[in-house]
Amino acid sequence: MIRNILFDWSGTLVDDLPPVVEATNAVLMRYGLEAMTREVFRREFSLPFTEFYERILPGVDLEELELVFRPAMAASTAPVSMIPGAREFLERSRRAGRRMFVLSSAPPDAVHSQAEMLGLTSYFETIYAGVRDKTRRISAILEEHGLATAETIMVGDMRHDVHAAKAAGIRSVAVLTGYEFPEVIAQSVPDITVADLSHLEAMLDAGRAEHLNAWPLATVGALIHDPSGTKVLMIRTHKWSGKWGIPGGKIQRGETAEAALHREIMEETALTVRDVEFVLMQDCVEPAEFERSAHFLLLNYTARATGVNVTLNDEAEEWRWVSLEEAAAMDLNIPTRRLLEAVWKSGLETLNPVPALP
């Protein structure tokens, strides 16, 4: 059972990117460098922040930099807001009796003032801010507060948070709401990756954070043609970082792969299918776009729907019937793009149009 949570601050609980980017740009311009946009900052920034500044301003003393950064941060009028779902997660965790702490590299005055402004201070036993290297600090926090490693997780939005958790022997949870892009934080191979804290709450409720799968998961999915064979179904889901893909899911014990495919398609789209054909198997190890750490064996098929009326369940946000050419131009997750390429190369995209099925 997870009883203790260490939270990063920036990008995990609070969106403070606007003032941070503004203050960082004050430093850059002070030394004659070009200001960064929000997106450029997200690509360039890394922790520990000492390494970030050594990379972009080599040889400049950190204390000298902070004499520019801290006043600029304090003077910024750029908005600071809660990450969606964060307050609800904190409230549920408090009701569940979880002990909560903040471990942040952000300046202490900024973190404490933001916590007061947003009404968050009371949720935490202790707020540790201004921490230059979290790797060493976590072990000290565990010892100081008597926290068992097996009952403690670190939640953050950057690779440094994941590395620090692993070094201390606790599980790491990456959230995709903050500074680093999903494909970047995935390089650290977190134990769990979630789109946001609402998804972490669901995992804790289900006990999934305590029982990570030790073996690859066998899953099925299909590129579904409409009855005429001229269009295919694409769905967009938060589980794959908001990218487009195909319906599918896990094979249940005692269920054949094709039976699982029919069930998953019905559950996710309310469609029935026929003419199921196997295309390829993908060994999908730690997919960067997926919401958490995972290893899937993806059994991919093509199939033909008996109708075109789609009803999504809560796993997806949007659906479209499109041509294969249109599908190839969409923002697809990598496994789906590989499936489309295999279908294209095999000639299966040239399915002859057929009359509407009865």
C-alpha positions as a Markdown table, in Angstrom:
| # | Residue | x | y | z |
|---|---|---|---|---|
| 1 | Met | 0.0 | 0.0 | 0.0 |
| 2 | Ile | 1.2 | 3.5 | -0.8 |
| 3 | Arg | 1.2 | 5.5 | 2.4 |
| 4 | Asn | 3.7 | 8.3 | 1.6 |
| 5 | Ile | 4.1 | 10.6 | -1.5 |
| 6 | Leu | 6.9 | 12.9 | -2.3 |
| 7 | Phe | 5.8 | 15.5 | -4.8 |
| 8 | Asp | 7.8 | 17.6 | -7.1 |
| 9 | Trp | 6.3 | 21.1 | -7.3 |
| 10 | Ser | 6.7 | 22.8 | -10.7 |
| 11 | Gly | 4.8 | 21.0 | -13.4 |
| 12 | Thr | 3.5 | 18.4 | -11.1 |
| 13 | Leu | 1.2 | 20.3 | -8.7 |
| 14 | Val | 1.6 | 23.8 | -10.0 |
| 15 | Asp | 2.0 | 25.3 | -13.5 |
| 16 | Asp | 4.7 | 27.9 | -12.8 |
| 17 | Leu | 6.2 | 27.8 | -16.3 |
| 18 | Pro | 5.2 | 31.4 | -17.2 |
| 19 | Pro | 7.2 | 33.1 | -14.4 |
| 20 | Val | 10.0 | 30.6 | -14.6 |
| 21 | Val | 10.5 | 31.2 | -18.3 |
| 22 | Glu | 10.3 | 34.9 | -17.7 |
| 23 | Ala | 12.9 | 34.8 | -15.0 |
| 24 | Thr | 15.2 | 32.5 | -17.0 |
| 25 | Asn | 15.0 | 34.9 | -19.9 |
| 26 | Ala | 16.0 | 37.8 | -17.6 |
| 27 | Val | 19.2 | 35.8 | -16.9 |
| 28 | Leu | 19.8 | 34.9 | -20.5 |
| 29 | Met | 19.4 | 38.5 | -21.7 |
| 30 | Arg | 21.6 | 39.8 | -18.9 |
| 31 | Tyr | 24.4 | 37.8 | -20.4 |
| 32 | Gly | 23.6 | 38.6 | -24.0 |
| 33 | Leu | 21.8 | 35.4 | -25.0 |
| 34 | Glu | 18.5 | 35.1 | -26.9 |
| 35 | Ala | 15.3 | 34.7 | -24.9 |
| 36 | Met | 13.5 | 31.3 | -25.0 |
| 37 | Thr | 9.9 | 30.6 | -25.9 |
| 38 | Arg | 8.0 | 28.2 | -23.6 |
| 39 | Glu | 8.5 | 25.3 | -26.0 |
| 40 | Val | 12.2 | 25.9 | -26.4 |
| 41 | Phe | 12.6 | 26.2 | -22.6 |
| 42 | Arg | 10.8 | 22.8 | -22.2 |
| 43 | Arg | 13.2 | 21.2 | -24.7 |
| 44 | Glu | 16.3 | 22.8 | -23.2 |
| 45 | Phe | 15.7 | 22.8 | -19.4 |
| 46 | Ser | 17.1 | 20.0 | -17.2 |
| 47 | Leu | 17.7 | 19.2 | -13.6 |
| 48 | Pro | 19.8 | 19.6 | -11.5 |
| 49 | Phe | 19.5 | 23.2 | -12.7 |
| 50 | Thr | 23.2 | 23.7 | -11.9 |
| 51 | Glu | 23.9 | 21.5 | -15.0 |
| 52 | Phe | 21.4 | 23.4 | -17.1 |
| 53 | Tyr | 23.1 | 26.8 | -16.4 |
| 54 | Glu | 26.5 | 25.3 | -16.8 |
| 55 | Arg | 25.5 | 24.1 | -20.2 |
| 56 | Ile | 24.0 | 27.4 | -21.5 |
| 57 | Leu | 26.2 | 29.8 | -19.5 |
| 58 | Pro | 29.4 | 27.9 | -18.8 |
| 59 | Gly | 31.7 | 29.4 | -16.2 |
| 60 | Val | 29.2 | 31.8 | -14.7 |
| 61 | Asp | 28.9 | 31.5 | -11.0 |
| 62 | Leu | 25.5 | 30.1 | -9.9 |
| 63 | Glu | 25.2 | 32.7 | -7.0 |
| 64 | Glu | 25.7 | 35.4 | -9.6 |
| 65 | Leu | 23.0 | 34.0 | -11.8 |
| 66 | Glu | 20.6 | 33.8 | -8.8 |
| 67 | Leu | 21.1 | 37.5 | -8.2 |
| 68 | Val | 19.3 | 38.0 | -11.5 |
| 69 | Phe | 16.8 | 35.0 | -11.4 |
| 70 | Arg | 15.3 | 35.4 | -8.0 |
| 71 | Pro | 14.3 | 39.1 | -8.2 |
| 72 | Ala | 13.0 | 38.5 | -11.7 |
| 73 | Met | 10.9 | 35.5 | -10.4 |
| 74 | Ala | 9.6 | 37.5 | -7.5 |
| 75 | Ala | 8.7 | 40.5 | -9.6 |
| 76 | Ser | 7.0 | 38.5 | -12.3 |
| 77 | Thr | 3.2 | 39.0 | -12.7 |
| 78 | Ala | 2.9 | 36.0 | -15.0 |
| 79 | Pro | 0.1 | 33.6 | -13.8 |
| 80 | Val | 0.7 | 30.6 | -11.6 |
| 81 | Ser | -2.1 | 28.0 | -11.5 |
| 82 | Met | -2.9 | 24.6 | -10.2 |
| 83 | Ile | -2.3 | 21.7 | -12.6 |
| 84 | Pro | -5.8 | 20.3 | -13.4 |
| 85 | Gly | -6.8 | 17.5 | -11.1 |
| 86 | Ala | -3.9 | 18.2 | -8.6 |
| 87 | Arg | -6.0 | 19.7 | -5.8 |
| 88 | Glu | -8.6 | 16.9 | -6.0 |
| 89 | Phe | -5.7 | 14.3 | -5.8 |
| 90 | Leu | -4.3 | 16.1 | -2.7 |
| 91 | Glu | -7.7 | 16.2 | -1.1 |
| 92 | Arg | -8.3 | 12.5 | -1.7 |
| 93 | Ser | -4.9 | 11.6 | -0.5 |
| 94 | Arg | -5.4 | 13.5 | 2.7 |
| 95 | Arg | -8.7 | 11.7 | 3.3 |
| 96 | Ala | -6.9 | 8.4 | 2.7 |
| 97 | Gly | -4.4 | 9.3 | 5.3 |
| 98 | Arg | -1.4 | 9.5 | 3.0 |
| 99 | Arg | 1.6 | 11.5 | 4.3 |
| 100 | Met | 2.6 | 14.1 | 1.7 |
| 101 | Phe | 5.8 | 16.1 | 1.2 |
| 102 | Val | 7.1 | 18.5 | -1.4 |
| 103 | Leu | 10.6 | 18.1 | -2.8 |
| 104 | Ser | 11.4 | 21.0 | -5.2 |
| 105 | Ser | 14.3 | 22.6 | -6.9 |
| 106 | Ala | 12.4 | 25.9 | -7.2 |
| 107 | Pro | 13.4 | 28.8 | -5.0 |
| 108 | Pro | 11.9 | 28.4 | -1.4 |
| 109 | Asp | 10.3 | 31.9 | -1.4 |
| 110 | Ala | 8.5 | 31.2 | -4.6 |
| 111 | Val | 7.3 | 27.7 | -3.6 |
| 112 | His | 6.1 | 28.9 | -0.2 |
| 113 | Ser | 4.4 | 32.0 | -1.5 |
| 114 | Gln | 2.7 | 30.0 | -4.3 |
| 115 | Ala | 1.6 | 27.3 | -1.7 |
| 116 | Glu | 0.0 | 30.0 | 0.5 |
| 117 | Met | -1.6 | 31.8 | -2.5 |
| 118 | Leu | -3.2 | 28.5 | -3.7 |
| 119 | Gly | -4.1 | 27.3 | -0.3 |
| 120 | Leu | -1.9 | 24.2 | -0.5 |
| 121 | Thr | 0.4 | 24.5 | 2.6 |
| 122 | Ser | -1.8 | 22.5 | 4.9 |
| 123 | Tyr | -1.6 | 19.4 | 2.7 |
| 124 | Phe | 2.1 | 18.8 | 3.4 |
| 125 | Glu | 4.0 | 17.7 | 6.5 |
| 126 | Thr | 7.1 | 19.5 | 5.1 |
| 127 | Ile | 7.9 | 21.5 | 2.0 |
| 128 | Tyr | 11.5 | 21.1 | 0.9 |
| 129 | Ala | 12.4 | 23.7 | -1.6 |
| 130 | Gly | 15.6 | 25.1 | -3.2 |
| 131 | Val | 17.0 | 21.5 | -3.4 |
| 132 | Arg | 19.7 | 21.5 | -6.0 |
| 133 | Asp | 20.1 | 17.7 | -6.2 |
| 134 | Lys | 17.1 | 15.6 | -5.1 |
| 135 | Thr | 19.0 | 12.3 | -5.4 |
| 136 | Arg | 20.7 | 12.8 | -2.0 |
| 137 | Arg | 17.8 | 14.5 | -0.3 |
| 138 | Ile | 15.2 | 11.7 | -0.7 |
| 139 | Ser | 17.1 | 9.2 | 1.4 |
| 140 | Ala | 17.5 | 11.8 | 4.2 |
| 141 | Ile | 13.7 | 12.5 | 4.1 |
| 142 | Leu | 12.9 | 8.9 | 4.3 |
| 143 | Glu | 15.1 | 8.5 | 7.4 |
| 144 | Glu | 14.0 | 11.8 | 9.0 |
| 145 | His | 10.3 | 10.9 | 8.8 |
| 146 | Gly | 10.5 | 7.2 | 9.2 |
| 147 | Leu | 9.1 | 6.4 | 5.7 |
| 148 | Ala | 9.3 | 2.9 | 4.5 |
| 149 | Thr | 10.7 | 2.7 | 0.9 |
| 150 | Ala | 8.1 | 0.0 | -0.1 |
| 151 | Glu | 5.3 | 2.4 | 0.9 |
| 152 | Thr | 6.6 | 5.6 | -0.7 |
| 153 | Ile | 6.5 | 7.0 | -4.2 |
| 154 | Met | 8.1 | 10.1 | -5.8 |
| 155 | Val | 5.9 | 12.0 | -8.3 |
| 156 | Gly | 7.5 | 14.3 | -10.7 |
| 157 | Asp | 7.5 | 15.6 | -14.3 |
| 158 | Met | 11.3 | 15.4 | -15.1 |
| 159 | Arg | 13.9 | 12.7 | -15.5 |
| 160 | His | 15.8 | 14.0 | -12.4 |
| 161 | Asp | 12.7 | 13.1 | -10.3 |
| 162 | Val | 12.7 | 9.5 | -11.7 |
| 163 | His | 16.5 | 9.1 | -11.2 |
| 164 | Ala | 16.4 | 10.5 | -7.7 |
| 165 | Ala | 13.5 | 8.1 | -6.7 |
| 166 | Lys | 15.4 | 5.1 | -8.2 |
| 167 | Ala | 18.6 | 6.0 | -6.4 |
| 168 | Ala | 16.7 | 6.1 | -3.1 |
| 169 | Gly | 15.0 | 2.8 | -3.7 |
| 170 | Ile | 11.4 | 4.1 | -4.0 |
| 171 | Arg | 9.1 | 3.8 | -6.9 |
| 172 | Ser | 8.9 | 6.7 | -9.4 |
| 173 | Val | 5.8 | 8.2 | -11.0 |
| 174 | Ala | 6.1 | 10.4 | -14.0 |
| 175 | Val | 3.3 | 12.9 | -14.8 |
| 176 | Leu | 3.0 | 14.3 | -18.3 |
| 177 | Thr | 1.7 | 17.7 | -17.2 |
| 178 | Gly | 4.9 | 19.6 | -16.8 |
| 179 | Tyr | 8.3 | 20.7 | -18.0 |
| 180 | Glu | 9.6 | 17.7 | -20.0 |
| 181 | Phe | 7.9 | 16.2 | -23.1 |
| 182 | Pro | 6.6 | 12.6 | -22.8 |
| 183 | Glu | 9.3 | 11.2 | -25.1 |
| 184 | Val | 12.0 | 12.9 | -22.9 |
| 185 | Ile | 10.9 | 11.8 | -19.5 |
| 186 | Ala | 10.4 | 8.3 | -20.9 |
| 187 | Gln | 14.1 | 8.0 | -21.3 |
| 188 | Ser | 14.4 | 7.6 | -17.5 |
| 189 | Val | 12.1 | 4.6 | -17.6 |
| 190 | Pro | 9.8 | 5.6 | -14.7 |
| 191 | Asp | 8.0 | 2.8 | -12.9 |
| 192 | Ile | 4.6 | 4.4 | -13.7 |
| 193 | Thr | 3.7 | 7.1 | -16.2 |
| 194 | Val | 0.3 | 8.9 | -16.0 |
| 195 | Ala | -1.2 | 11.6 | -18.1 |
| 196 | Asp | -2.1 | 13.5 | -14.9 |
| 197 | Leu | -2.8 | 13.0 | -11.2 |
| 198 | Ser | -6.4 | 11.9 | -11.7 |
| 199 | His | -5.0 | 8.8 | -13.5 |
| 200 | Leu | -2.6 | 8.1 | -10.6 |
| 201 | Glu | -5.5 | 8.2 | -8.2 |
| 202 | Ala | -7.3 | 5.6 | -10.3 |
| 203 | Met | -4.2 | 3.3 | -10.2 |
| 204 | Leu | -3.8 | 3.7 | -6.5 |
| 205 | Asp | -7.5 | 2.9 | -5.9 |
| 206 | Ala | -7.1 | -0.2 | -8.1 |
| 207 | Gly | -3.8 | -1.2 | -6.4 |
| 208 | Arg | -2.0 | -1.1 | -9.7 |
| 209 | Ala | 0.9 | 1.0 | -8.3 |
| 210 | Glu | 1.8 | -1.7 | -5.9 |
| 211 | His | 1.7 | -4.5 | -8.5 |
| 212 | Leu | 3.4 | -3.5 | -11.6 |
| 213 | Asn | 3.3 | -6.2 | -14.3 |
| 214 | Ala | 6.5 | -8.3 | -14.1 |
| 215 | Trp | 5.8 | -9.8 | -17.6 |
| 216 | Pro | 4.9 | -8.3 | -21.0 |
| 217 | Leu | 1.1 | -7.9 | -21.6 |
| 218 | Ala | -0.4 | -9.6 | -24.6 |
| 219 | Thr | -2.8 | -7.2 | -26.3 |
| 220 | Val | -4.8 | -7.0 | -29.5 |
| 221 | Gly | -5.8 | -4.2 | -31.8 |
| 222 | Ala | -7.2 | -3.8 | -35.3 |
| 223 | Leu | -7.2 | -1.4 | -38.2 |
| 224 | Ile | -10.9 | -1.4 | -38.9 |
| 225 | His | -12.2 | -0.8 | -42.4 |
| 226 | Asp | -15.7 | 0.5 | -42.9 |
| 227 | Pro | -18.2 | -1.8 | -44.7 |
| 228 | Ser | -17.3 | -0.4 | -48.1 |
| 229 | Gly | -13.5 | -0.9 | -47.5 |
| 230 | Thr | -12.7 | 2.7 | -48.4 |
| 231 | Lys | -12.1 | 4.2 | -44.9 |
| 232 | Val | -10.5 | 3.1 | -41.6 |
| 233 | Leu | -11.4 | 4.0 | -38.1 |
| 234 | Met | -9.0 | 6.2 | -36.0 |
| 235 | Ile | -9.5 | 6.9 | -32.3 |
| 236 | Arg | -7.7 | 9.4 | -30.1 |
| 237 | Thr | -7.0 | 8.5 | -26.5 |
| 238 | His | -5.3 | 10.1 | -23.5 |
| 239 | Lys | -3.6 | 6.8 | -22.7 |
| 240 | Trp | -1.3 | 7.4 | -25.8 |
| 241 | Ser | -0.6 | 11.1 | -25.1 |
| 242 | Gly | -3.6 | 12.3 | -27.0 |
| 243 | Lys | -2.3 | 10.7 | -30.2 |
| 244 | Trp | -4.5 | 8.8 | -32.8 |
| 245 | Gly | -4.5 | 5.0 | -32.9 |
| 246 | Ile | -6.7 | 1.9 | -33.2 |
| 247 | Pro | -9.1 | 0.3 | -30.8 |
| 248 | Gly | -7.8 | -2.7 | -28.8 |
| 249 | Gly | -6.8 | -3.9 | -25.4 |
| 250 | Lys | -5.5 | -6.8 | -23.2 |
| 251 | Ile | -6.2 | -10.5 | -23.8 |
| 252 | Gln | -7.9 | -12.0 | -20.7 |
| 253 | Arg | -6.9 | -15.3 | -19.3 |
| 254 | Gly | -8.7 | -18.2 | -21.0 |
| 255 | Glu | -9.6 | -16.0 | -24.0 |
| 256 | Thr | -8.3 | -16.4 | -27.5 |
| 257 | Ala | -6.7 | -13.5 | -29.2 |
| 258 | Glu | -9.4 | -13.1 | -31.8 |
| 259 | Ala | -12.1 | -13.4 | -29.1 |
| 260 | Ala | -10.4 | -10.6 | -27.2 |
| 261 | Leu | -10.2 | -8.5 | -30.4 |
| 262 | His | -14.0 | -8.8 | -30.9 |
| 263 | Arg | -14.7 | -8.0 | -27.2 |
| 264 | Glu | -12.3 | -5.0 | -27.1 |
| 265 | Ile | -13.7 | -3.5 | -30.3 |
| 266 | Met | -17.3 | -3.9 | -29.0 |
| 267 | Glu | -16.4 | -2.4 | -25.6 |
| 268 | Glu | -14.5 | 0.6 | -27.1 |
| 269 | Thr | -16.5 | 1.4 | -30.2 |
| 270 | Ala | -19.8 | -0.6 | -30.1 |
| 271 | Leu | -18.9 | -2.0 | -33.5 |
| 272 | Thr | -19.0 | -5.7 | -34.6 |
| 273 | Val | -16.4 | -6.8 | -37.2 |
| 274 | Arg | -15.8 | -9.6 | -39.6 |
| 275 | Asp | -13.1 | -10.6 | -42.1 |
| 276 | Val | -10.4 | -10.5 | -39.4 |
| 277 | Glu | -6.9 | -11.0 | -40.7 |
| 278 | Phe | -3.6 | -11.1 | -38.7 |
| 279 | Val | -1.0 | -8.5 | -39.9 |
| 280 | Leu | 2.0 | -8.5 | -37.5 |
| 281 | Met | 3.1 | -8.7 | -33.9 |
| 282 | Gln | 4.9 | -5.7 | -32.3 |
| 283 | Asp | 7.3 | -6.0 | -29.3 |
| 284 | Cys | 6.5 | -2.7 | -27.7 |
| 285 | Val | 9.0 | -2.1 | -24.8 |
| 286 | Glu | 8.5 | 1.1 | -22.7 |
| 287 | Pro | 6.5 | 3.0 | -25.3 |
| 288 | Ala | 7.3 | 6.7 | -24.7 |
| 289 | Glu | 3.8 | 7.8 | -25.7 |
| 290 | Phe | 2.0 | 5.5 | -23.3 |
| 291 | Glu | 0.7 | 6.9 | -20.0 |
| 292 | Arg | 2.8 | 4.7 | -17.8 |
| 293 | Ser | 5.7 | 2.2 | -17.9 |
| 294 | Ala | 4.7 | -0.9 | -19.9 |
| 295 | His | 5.8 | -3.7 | -22.1 |
| 296 | Phe | 3.2 | -4.9 | -24.6 |
| 297 | Leu | 3.2 | -7.7 | -27.2 |
| 298 | Leu | 0.8 | -6.1 | -29.7 |
| 299 | Leu | -1.1 | -8.5 | -32.0 |
| 300 | Asn | -2.3 | -6.4 | -34.8 |
| 301 | Tyr | -5.1 | -7.3 | -37.3 |
| 302 | Thr | -7.3 | -5.8 | -40.0 |
| 303 | Ala | -11.0 | -6.2 | -39.9 |
| 304 | Arg | -14.2 | -4.9 | -41.6 |
| 305 | Ala | -17.0 | -3.3 | -39.6 |
| 306 | Thr | -20.6 | -4.3 | -40.2 |
| 307 | Gly | -21.7 | -0.7 | -39.6 |
| 308 | Val | -20.3 | 2.8 | -39.2 |
| 309 | Asn | -22.0 | 4.1 | -36.0 |
| 310 | Val | -19.4 | 4.4 | -33.4 |
| 311 | Thr | -20.0 | 4.9 | -29.6 |
| 312 | Leu | -16.8 | 5.4 | -27.6 |
| 313 | Asn | -16.4 | 4.3 | -24.0 |
| 314 | Asp | -14.4 | 6.5 | -21.5 |
| 315 | Glu | -11.0 | 5.3 | -22.8 |
| 316 | Ala | -11.1 | 7.5 | -25.9 |
| 317 | Glu | -12.0 | 11.1 | -26.7 |
| 318 | Glu | -12.6 | 11.2 | -30.4 |
| 319 | Trp | -13.1 | 9.0 | -33.5 |
| 320 | Arg | -13.0 | 9.5 | -37.3 |
| 321 | Trp | -13.5 | 7.4 | -40.4 |
| 322 | Val | -10.7 | 8.4 | -42.8 |
| 323 | Ser | -8.9 | 7.2 | -45.9 |
| 324 | Leu | -5.6 | 5.4 | -45.3 |
| 325 | Glu | -3.9 | 8.4 | -46.9 |
| 326 | Glu | -5.6 | 10.7 | -44.4 |
| 327 | Ala | -4.8 | 8.4 | -41.5 |
| 328 | Ala | -1.1 | 8.4 | -42.4 |
| 329 | Ala | -1.1 | 12.2 | -42.2 |
| 330 | Met | -2.6 | 12.2 | -38.6 |
| 331 | Asp | -0.6 | 12.5 | -35.4 |
| 332 | Leu | -0.4 | 8.7 | -34.8 |
| 333 | Asn | 1.1 | 6.8 | -32.0 |
| 334 | Ile | 4.2 | 4.8 | -33.2 |
| 335 | Pro | 2.6 | 1.3 | -33.0 |
| 336 | Thr | -0.3 | 2.4 | -35.2 |
| 337 | Arg | 2.0 | 4.0 | -37.7 |
| 338 | Arg | 4.0 | 0.8 | -37.9 |
| 339 | Leu | 0.7 | -1.1 | -38.5 |
| 340 | Leu | -0.3 | 1.3 | -41.3 |
| 341 | Glu | 3.0 | 0.9 | -42.9 |
| 342 | Ala | 2.8 | -2.9 | -42.8 |
| 343 | Val | -0.7 | -2.8 | -44.2 |
| 344 | Trp | 0.4 | -0.5 | -47.0 |
| 345 | Lys | 3.4 | -2.6 | -47.9 |
| 346 | Ser | 1.3 | -5.8 | -47.9 |
| 347 | Gly | -1.2 | -4.4 | -50.3 |
| 348 | Leu | -4.1 | -4.9 | -47.8 |
| 349 | Glu | -5.0 | -1.3 | -48.3 |
| 350 | Thr | -6.3 | -2.1 | -51.8 |
| 351 | Leu | -9.3 | -4.1 | -50.4 |
| 352 | Asn | -11.9 | -3.9 | -53.1 |
| 353 | Pro | -15.0 | -1.9 | -52.1 |
| 354 | Val | -17.9 | -4.2 | -51.4 |
| 355 | Pro | -21.6 | -3.6 | -51.0 |
| 356 | Ala | -22.8 | -2.7 | -47.5 |
| 357 | Leu | -23.0 | -5.8 | -45.3 |
| 358 | Pro | -26.4 | -7.0 | -44.3 |
